[in-house]
Amino acid sequence: MSVVGVGRVAGEVTSGDLGLLADGMTARMVLLLSLLASLNIALFVFNMIPLLPLDGGHIAGALWEGVKKTYAKVLGRPDPGPVDIAKALPVAYTVAIGLIAMTLLLVYADLVNPIRLIG
């Protein structure tokens, strides 16, 4: 589901009868807040994937640098210097193209055949 689908589901939650036991304003607000919370957690977990365009890639580069420095220190070698994460740019470009393609595909799917909560 893309951003378009999430917006559509949020609109259905706030406007319609979902057939809940307590279908008042409180039930709709709880459902909307749980939708927003689950979206926020999903984006956090996705952002921690250790690929360079995402934050997890930068964390992985920093951890690799720490491992190399610790290993050099234990063996009594000189500091190996910073890790060049620019060597991973071809992977980053490939991942970015894949993310753009998936975004376009999901937006198209949400426009052509959207997921509906009600009927």
Secondary structure, 3 states (H helix, E strand, C coil): CCHHHHHHHHHHHHHCCCCCCCCCHHHHHHHHHHHHHHHHHHHHHHHCCCCCCCHHHHHHHHHHHHHHHHHHHHHCCCCCCCCCHHHHHHHHHHHHHHHHHHHHHHHHHHHHCCCCCCC
